[in-house]
């Protein structure tokens, strides 16, 4: 991995590497085995750490990423914290005279705020981006103050007041809550970008499948994996799965058998669900048919080619599910045979998980590349960017990303459920309505569970989307009566302008 001098750099712990592949000029002589040392220090595979502009490994600073609350966070959250912290440290180094993180003060933070958001020559980040960045830096310095590494947090704090009585004793016993005083107030938390079903299908067909605006195959399209990418998007928009969650699914979890039922469900394990929000995921029968077609044709072909080339035999220290009917992975460490339930494996472990299906070892991860390897999350993100670009080139003004599909699932599902819920309640008595609600619950809570939200407050942002949808519908029905062909002269009365129509 190349290292650029003059900047803080973010790296990820490679538990497989016996020594740094790039070498540190100041590497201690006693550090003969880099990998085991990092693991003993609490840095497991995938844990981020920072290297200073002087190529130094700051032990105190990097202990932050081995702290229990940080280790418990998802790996991508840890990596985001590392990048945001490195950005602030680089600002101290490059714009504040090479200042150390130990010497940072409130003036440094305010200068960083000015450069990130207000300086015409700065990046001009959005409020939501700034809030994420300042939250990461604030968490680091709160930890550093507790550990005694610094005396003062350079991020100014403000109180939010005591929670109301109805919040309960658990919330009130902590007293006044503090938060960064420089949080942005223009973060668009209630703005939900989503696509109506017809717009989604147009984006998918033109951008992902390579059709033209008329629905015919475009002669210049060279996307070999259009069918795989299209069903990947269909699964997201019909289930509300996050990109990282869906990319980590295995052949042992997805429903891949035909049925006459409208939906089938599978369990999303906590190990790959954001916030460990394990839940049932319901997949429509039409999507299952497409999943099976991909598994039986395109996926089977790349697996067969990879097996013939012996590609999977070269995987280093793989985990193996020896019996697909028993989802238990086996691995060998220090000559010992260890077993672990597949549902406890995170995304990084699943990327080297093989299944013995009788015809040889094959990857457990469902979505595979042309070489037969699991498709990485950044590759899927690039697919969305390319699809939106194709739409623009084809004259279709629709852009979409993975999270927009999740929003689309939420808004469309909530709208349909709410409509059916209101229609059913209108025909019932008060007693029957109470019984109906107890049995079927609230549509908003049902969507909350499908999305894996812990709080109903998070899911309520989609109510704003429904309100906006209703407003658009009502405004379309309002007659445009502003233009009046009659002459309406203006008369000034007591300094005020009033309209006076002719009699």
C-alpha positions in Angstrom: 0.0 0.0 0.0 1.6 3.3 -1.0 2.2 6.0 1.6 2.0 9.7 0.7 4.4 11.9 2.7 3.0 15.0 4.4 -0.4 13.8 5.3 -2.1 11.6 7.9 -3.0 8.3 6.2 -5.7 5.8 7.1 -4.9 2.1 6.9 -6.8 -1.1 7.8 -5.3 -3.9 9.9 -4.6 -6.9 7.7 -4.7 -9.8 10.1 -3.2 -12.1 7.4 0.0 -10.1 6.9 3.0 -11.2 9.0 4.7 -7.8 8.4 3.9 -4.4 6.8 3.9 -4.7 3.1 5.1 -1.1 2.7 7.5 -0.8 5.6 7.8 2.0 8.1 11.1 4.0 8.4 10.6 4.2 12.2 9.4 0.7 12.6 10.7 -0.5 16.1 13.3 -3.3 15.9 11.3 -5.4 18.4 8.3 -5.4 16.1 9.2 -8.6 14.3 5.7 -9.8 13.7 3.3 -7.0 12.8 0.1 -8.9 12.5 0.2 -10.7 15.9 1.3 -7.5 17.6 -1.7 -5.6 16.2 -4.1 -8.4 17.4 -2.6 -8.4 20.9 -3.1 -4.6 20.9 -6.8 -5.1 20.1 -6.5 -4.3 16.4 -8.3 -7.1 14.6 -8.6 -7.5 10.8 -10.3 -4.5 9.3 -9.7 -2.2 12.3 -8.5 1.2 11.0 -5.4 3.0 12.3 -3.6 6.2 11.4 0.0 6.9 10.3 1.3 10.5 10.8 2.9 12.7 8.1 6.2 11.7 9.6 5.4 8.0 9.1 4.9 7.5 12.9 2.5 5.2 14.6 0.9 7.2 17.4 0.1 4.5 20.0 -2.1 6.8 22.2 -4.1 8.1 19.2 -4.7 4.7 17.7 -6.0 3.3 21.0 -9.2 5.1 20.2 -10.0 2.5 17.5 -9.4 -0.3 19.9 -11.7 1.2 22.5 -14.7 -1.0 23.3 -17.5 1.3 22.0 -15.6 1.8 18.7 -14.8 -1.9 18.3 -18.5 -2.7 18.7 -19.4 -0.4 15.8 -19.7 -1.8 12.2 -16.5 -1.8 10.3 -17.6 0.8 7.8 -18.6 3.1 10.6 -15.1 2.7 12.1 -13.6 3.5 8.7 -15.7 6.6 8.4 -14.6 7.8 11.8 -11.0 7.2 10.8 -11.3 9.2 7.6 -13.1 12.1 9.3 -10.6 12.2 12.1 -7.7 12.1 9.6 -9.2 15.0 7.6 -9.2 17.2 10.8 -5.6 16.1 11.7 -4.5 17.0 8.2 -6.0 20.4 8.6 -4.1 20.9 11.8 -0.9 19.8 10.1 -1.2 21.6 6.8 -3.2 24.8 7.7 -2.3 25.3 11.4 1.4 25.2 11.3 1.9 21.4 11.8 -0.1 21.4 15.1 -0.4 18.1 17.0 -3.8 16.7 17.9 -2.8 17.1 21.5 -2.5 20.9 21.1 -5.7 21.5 19.2 -7.9 24.3 20.6 -11.3 25.7 20.0 -9.9 28.3 17.5 -8.6 25.4 15.4 -12.0 23.8 15.3 -13.7 27.1 14.3 -11.1 27.6 11.6 -11.8 24.1 10.3 -15.5 24.9 10.3 -14.9 28.1 8.3 -12.8 26.3 5.8 -15.1 23.3 5.4 -18.3 25.3 5.1 -17.9 29.0 4.5 -14.6 29.7 2.8 -15.2 30.3 -1.0 -12.0 28.3 -1.7 -13.0 25.5 0.7 -14.9 22.3 -0.1 -18.3 23.8 0.9 -19.6 20.6 2.4 -23.3 20.2 3.2 -24.7 20.5 6.7 -25.3 16.7 7.0 -21.6 16.0 6.0 -20.3 18.5 8.5 -22.4 17.1 11.3 -21.0 13.6 10.6 -17.4 15.0 10.6 -17.8 17.0 13.8 -19.4 14.1 15.5 -16.4 11.9 14.7 -13.9 14.5 15.9 -16.0 15.2 19.0 -16.2 11.5 20.0 -12.4 11.2 19.6 -11.7 14.1 21.9 -14.3 13.1 24.5 -12.4 9.8 24.6 -9.0 11.5 24.7 -10.2 13.7 27.6 -11.4 10.7 29.6 -8.1 8.9 29.0 -6.1 11.9 30.1 -4.4 12.4 26.7 -5.6 16.0 26.4 -7.0 18.4 28.9 -9.7 20.2 26.9 -12.0 19.1 24.0 -11.4 21.6 21.1 -15.0 21.1 20.0 -17.2 23.6 21.9 -20.3 22.0 23.6 -23.8 23.2 24.2 -26.5 21.9 26.5 -29.8 20.6 25.3 -31.6 20.9 28.6 -33.1 18.2 30.8 -35.3 15.7 29.0 -39.1 16.0 29.7 -40.8 14.0 32.4 -42.4 11.7 29.8 -39.0 10.7 28.6 -38.7 8.5 31.7 -36.3 8.2 34.6 -33.5 6.5 32.6 -33.2 9.5 30.3 -33.6 12.2 33.0 -31.1 10.7 35.5 -28.2 11.7 33.2 -29.2 15.4 33.6 -28.5 17.9 30.9 -27.2 16.4 27.6 -24.3 18.1 25.7 -23.6 18.1 22.0 -21.2 20.0 19.7 -22.2 23.6 19.5 -21.1 23.9 15.9 -23.6 21.4 14.5 -25.2 22.6 11.3 -28.8 23.6 11.3 -29.3 23.2 7.6 -29.0 19.4 7.5 -31.9 18.2 5.4 -33.0 15.4 7.8 -36.6 15.4 6.5 -35.7 15.4 2.8 -36.4 11.9 1.4 -35.4 11.2 -2.2 -37.3 8.4 -3.8 -38.7 7.3 -7.1 -42.2 6.4 -8.1 -42.4 2.8 -9.4 -42.6 3.9 -13.0 -39.6 6.1 -12.7 -37.6 3.4 -11.0 -38.4 0.9 -13.8 -37.3 3.5 -16.4 -34.0 4.2 -14.6 -33.4 0.4 -14.3 -34.2 -0.4 -17.9 -32.2 2.4 -19.4 -29.4 2.7 -16.9 -28.9 -0.8 -15.8 -30.2 -3.0 -18.6 -29.1 -0.7 -21.4 -32.4 -0.1 -23.1 -33.3 3.1 -24.9 -36.2 5.3 -24.0 -38.5 3.3 -26.2 -37.8 0.1 -24.2 -35.6 -1.5 -27.0 -32.1 -2.8 -26.5 -29.5 -0.2 -27.2 -27.0 -1.3 -29.8 -24.1 0.4 -28.1 -24.6 -1.2 -24.7 -21.9 -3.6 -23.6 -23.0 -4.4 -20.0 -22.5 -8.2 -19.7 -23.9 -8.3 -16.1 -27.1 -6.3 -16.8 -29.4 -9.1 -15.7 -27.4 -9.6 -12.4 -27.4 -5.9 -11.7 -31.1 -5.5 -12.5 -32.2 -8.2 -10.1 -29.8 -6.8 -7.5 -31.6 -3.4 -7.8 -35.1 -5.1 -7.8 -34.3 -7.0 -4.6 -33.2 -3.7 -2.9 -36.3 -1.7 -4.0 -38.7 -4.5 -3.0 -37.2 -5.3 0.4 -35.5 -2.0 1.7 -32.2 -3.8 2.3 -29.1 -1.6 2.7 -26.4 -2.0 0.1 -23.9 -3.5 2.6 -26.5 -5.9 4.0 -27.5 -7.2 0.6 -23.9 -7.5 -0.7 -23.1 -9.8 2.2 -26.0 -12.3 1.7 -25.1 -15.9 1.0 -26.7 -18.7 -1.0 -27.7 -20.3 2.3 -29.8 -17.4 3.3 -31.7 -16.2 0.2 -34.9 -18.1 -0.7 -34.0 -19.9 -3.9 -36.9 -22.3 -4.4 -40.1 -21.9 -6.3 -43.4 -21.5 -4.5 -46.9 -20.4 -5.3 -47.0 -18.0 -2.3 -46.7 -14.3 -3.1 -43.7 -13.8 -0.8 -41.0 -15.8 0.9 -38.9 -14.6 3.8 -35.4 -15.0 5.1 -33.6 -14.0 8.3 -31.1 -11.2 8.0 -28.5 -12.0 10.8 -27.3 -9.3 13.2 -23.7 -9.8 12.1 -24.4 -8.1 8.7 -27.3 -5.9 9.6 -26.6 -2.2 10.4 -26.9 -1.6 14.1 -27.3 -5.4 14.5 -30.9 -4.9 13.5 -31.6 -8.6 12.7 -35.0 -9.0 11.1 -37.2 -10.9 8.6 -36.9 -9.8 5.0 -39.8 -10.5 2.7 -39.1 -11.2 -1.0 -41.8 -11.1 -3.7 -42.2 -14.3 -5.8 -41.3 -12.4 -9.0 -37.9 -11.3 -7.6 -37.2 -14.9 -6.4 -37.7 -16.1 -9.9 -35.1 -13.7 -11.1 -32.7 -14.6 -8.3 -33.0 -18.2 -9.2 -32.3 -17.5 -12.9 -29.1 -15.6 -11.9 -28.1 -18.4 -9.6 -28.7 -21.2 -12.1 -27.2 -19.5 -15.2 -24.8 -16.5 -14.8 -23.6 -17.4 -11.2 -23.2 -21.1 -12.0 -21.1 -20.3 -15.1 -18.6 -18.1 -13.3 -18.3 -20.5 -10.4 -17.7 -23.4 -12.8 -15.0 -21.4 -14.6 -13.3 -20.5 -11.3 -13.4 -24.1 -10.0 -11.8 -25.3 -13.3 -9.0 -22.8 -12.9 -8.5 -23.8 -9.3 -9.1 -20.2 -8.2 -10.7 -21.1 -4.9 -7.9 -23.4 -3.8 -5.6 -20.4 -3.7 -7.8 -18.5 -1.1 -5.8 -17.9 2.0 -7.2 -19.4 5.3 -10.8 -19.7 4.0 -13.8 -20.7 6.2 -15.7 -23.7 4.9 -19.3 -24.8 5.3 -18.9 -28.5 4.9 -22.6 -29.3 5.0 -25.0 -26.8 3.4 -27.8 -28.2 5.4 -25.9 -27.3 8.6 -24.7 -23.6 8.4 -21.6 -24.0 10.5 -18.3 -22.7 9.2 -15.0 -24.5 9.9 -11.6 -22.9 10.1 -8.2 -24.0 11.1 -6.0 -21.8 13.3 -2.7 -22.9 14.8 -3.5 -26.4 13.8 -6.8 -26.5 15.7 -10.2 -27.0 14.1 -12.6 -24.3 15.1 -16.3 -23.9 14.2 -18.5 -20.8 14.1 -22.1 -20.4 13.2 -22.5 -18.7 9.8 -25.0 -16.2 11.2 -22.2 -14.8 13.4 -19.9 -14.0 10.5 -19.5 -10.4 9.4 -19.0 -9.2 5.8 -15.2 -9.6 5.9 -15.4 -13.2 7.0 -18.1 -14.0 4.5 -15.9 -12.7 1.7 -13.7 -15.8 2.3 -16.4 -18.2 3.1 -16.7 -21.3 0.9 -19.5 -23.9 0.7 -18.9 -27.5 -0.3 -21.8 -28.2 -2.6 -20.7 -31.6 -3.8 -19.1 -30.4 -7.0 -16.3 -28.6 -5.2 -15.9 -25.6 -3.0 -17.6 -22.4 -4.2 -18.1 -19.0 -2.6 -21.0 -18.7 -0.2 -21.6 -15.0 -1.0 -24.4 -14.9 -3.5 -23.4 -11.9 -5.7 -20.2 -12.8 -7.7 -18.0 -11.0 -10.2 -16.9 -12.3 -13.6 -13.9 -14.0 -11.9 -16.2 -15.7 -9.4 -15.2 -13.5 -6.4 -17.7 -11.7 -4.1 -18.6 -8.3 -5.5 -17.3 -5.5 -3.2 -19.6 -2.7 -2.0 -17.6 0.0 -3.8 -18.2 -1.9 -7.1 -21.9 -1.8 -6.5 -21.7 1.9 -5.8 -19.9 2.4 -9.1 -22.7 0.5 -10.8 -25.3 3.0 -9.6 -23.1 5.9 -10.8 -22.7 4.3 -14.2 -26.4 3.6 -14.5 -27.4 7.2 -13.7 -24.8 8.4 -16.2 -26.3 6.2 -18.9 -29.7 7.6 -18.2 -28.4 11.2 -18.6 -26.7 10.3 -21.9 -30.0 8.7 -23.1 -32.0 11.8 -22.3 -33.6 10.3 -19.2 -33.2 12.9 -16.4 -33.3 10.3 -13.5 -30.4 9.7 -11.1 -30.5 7.0 -8.4 -28.3 5.6 -5.7 -28.6 2.6 -3.5 -30.2 4.5 -0.5 -32.8 6.0 -2.8 -34.1 2.5 -3.5 -34.4 2.0 0.2 -36.4 5.2 0.5 -38.5 4.1 -2.4 -39.4 0.9 -0.7 -40.3 2.7 2.5 -42.5 5.4 0.8 -44.3 3.1 -1.6 -44.9 0.4 1.1 -46.1 3.0 3.7 -48.4 4.7 1.2 -50.0 1.4 0.1 -50.3 0.1 3.7 -51.7 3.4 5.0 -54.3 3.5 2.2 -55.4 -0.1 3.0 -55.4 0.6 6.7 -57.6 3.7 6.4 -60.0 1.9 4.1 -60.3 -1.1 6.5 -60.9 1.1 9.5 -63.6 3.2 7.8 -65.8 0.1 7.6 -65.5 -0.9 11.3 -67.0 0.2 14.5 -64.9 1.7 17.3 -64.5 -1.6 19.0 -63.6 -3.4 15.8 -61.1 -0.7 14.9 -59.3 -1.2 18.2 -59.2 -4.9 17.7 -58.0 -4.5 14.1 -55.1 -2.2 15.2 -54.1 -4.6 17.9 -53.9 -7.5 15.4 -52.4 -5.8 12.4 -50.5 -2.9 14.1 -49.6 0.5 12.8 -48.3 0.6 9.1 -45.5 3.0 10.2 -44.3 0.4 12.8 -44.5 -2.3 10.2 -42.2 -0.3 7.8 -39.9 0.4 10.8 -39.4 -3.3 11.4 -38.8 -4.0 7.7 -36.1 -1.2 7.5 -34.4 -2.3 10.7 -34.9 1.0 12.5 -34.7 0.9 16.3 -36.8 4.1 16.8 -40.1 4.9 15.2 -38.8 8.5 15.1 -36.3 7.6 12.4 -39.0 6.0 10.2 -41.3 9.1 10.6 -39.2 10.9 8.0 -41.2 9.0 5.4 -44.4 10.6 6.6 -43.0 13.9 5.3 -42.6 12.2 1.9 -46.2 11.1 2.0 -47.3 14.6 3.0 -45.4 16.0 0.1 -46.9 13.4 -2.3 -50.4 14.4 -1.1 -49.6 18.1 -1.5 -48.5 17.5 -5.1 -51.7 15.6 -5.8 -53.9 18.3 -4.3 -52.1 21.1 -6.0 -52.6 19.3 -9.4 -56.4 19.4 -8.6 -56.5 23.1 -7.6 -57.7 25.2 -10.6 -55.3 27.9 -11.8 -57.7 30.8 -11.2 -55.2 33.6 -10.7 -55.5 35.0 -14.2 -58.6 37.2 -14.5 -59.4 38.5 -17.9 -61.4 41.4 -16.4 -59.7 44.7 -15.8 -58.9 45.1 -12.1 -57.6 48.7 -11.4 -55.6 49.3 -8.2 -56.8 51.9 -5.7 -54.6 53.2 -2.9 -56.6 53.6 0.3 -54.9 54.8 3.4 -51.5 53.9 2.0 -52.5 50.3 1.3 -53.0 48.8 -2.2 -56.3 47.0 -2.7 -57.8 45.4 -5.7 -61.1 46.9 -7.0 -63.0 45.0 -9.6 -65.4 46.8 -12.0 -69.1 46.6 -11.3 
